[in-house]
């Protein structure tokens, strides 16, 4: 299963709150361990094609939750997409000094247009979206665990940030 979403949506924090039995592991760590990742100062450059082939031919034993904004592009059975209101997301990234202003704007747009969930759906994956905007990592982790425990009993929702006039206005005037 993929635990994915736009950078800043809370993936790593939520993964740390998951029960260890789910085997949550960062995509970058898996890529490095399998020889398809190059660790840089602040990130891991992943050979996505090579990692995809490696996981398809030699999957990890037991339950495994792949964590990262690329996780839904790997051979997984479904995607849990963490979502955060784009204006809050941008504030989180700015406060944490993550990325350049251009990268923060790109993440704002990616979140606003639902890029990650759309990519997962295009791959024919079942997708569960969780709004992390005003929630603690622990409460989100409990919802993720409910999905992992019984995928069929948890209703799938779609989040539409474009329905918020502030998000649409920001996209139309190109403000950063």
Secondary structure in CASP SS format (residue, H / E / C, confidence):
PFRMAT SS
TARGET T0000
AUTHOR 0000-0000-0000
METHOD secondary structure of the structure
MODEL  1
X C 1.00
X E 1.00
X E 1.00
X E 1.00
X E 1.00
X C 1.00
X C 1.00
X C 1.00
X C 1.00
X C 1.00
X H 1.00
X H 1.00
X H 1.00
X H 1.00
X H 1.00
X H 1.00
X H 1.00
X C 1.00
X C 1.00
X H 1.00
X H 1.00
X H 1.00
X C 1.00
X E 1.00
X E 1.00
X E 1.00
X H 1.00
X H 1.00
X H 1.00
X H 1.00
X H 1.00
X H 1.00
X H 1.00
X C 1.00
X C 1.00
X C 1.00
X E 1.00
X E 1.00
X E 1.00
X C 1.00
X C 1.00
X C 1.00
X C 1.00
X E 1.00
X E 1.00
X E 1.00
X C 1.00
X H 1.00
X H 1.00
X H 1.00
X H 1.00
X H 1.00
X H 1.00
X H 1.00
X H 1.00
X H 1.00
X H 1.00
X C 1.00
X C 1.00
X C 1.00
X C 1.00
X C 1.00
X C 1.00
X C 1.00
X E 1.00
X E 1.00
X E 1.00
X C 1.00
X C 1.00
X C 1.00
X H 1.00
X H 1.00
X H 1.00
X C 1.00
X C 1.00
X C 1.00
X C 1.00
X E 1.00
X E 1.00
X E 1.00
X E 1.00
X E 1.00
X E 1.00
X C 1.00
X C 1.00
X H 1.00
X H 1.00
X H 1.00
X H 1.00
X H 1.00
X H 1.00
X H 1.00
X H 1.00
X H 1.00
X H 1.00
X C 1.00
X C 1.00
X C 1.00
X C 1.00
X C 1.00
X H 1.00
X H 1.00
X H 1.00
X H 1.00
X H 1.00
X H 1.00
X H 1.00
X H 1.00
X H 1.00
X H 1.00
X H 1.00
X H 1.00
X C 1.00
X C 1.00
X H 1.00
X H 1.00
X H 1.00
X H 1.00
X H 1.00
X H 1.00
X H 1.00
X H 1.00
X C 1.00
X C 1.00
X C 1.00
X E 1.00
X E 1.00
X E 1.00
X E 1.00
X E 1.00
X E 1.00
X C 1.00
X C 1.00
X C 1.00
X C 1.00
X C 1.00
X H 1.00
X H 1.00
X H 1.00
X H 1.00
X H 1.00
X H 1.00
X H 1.00
X H 1.00
X H 1.00
X H 1.00
X H 1.00
X H 1.00
X H 1.00
X C 1.00
X H 1.00
X H 1.00
X H 1.00
X C 1.00
X C 1.00
X C 1.00
X C 1.00
X C 1.00
X C 1.00
X C 1.00
X H 1.00
X H 1.00
X H 1.00
X C 1.00
X H 1.00
X H 1.00
X H 1.00
X H 1.00
X H 1.00
X H 1.00
X H 1.00
X H 1.00
X H 1.00
X C 1.00
X C 1.00
X C 1.00
END
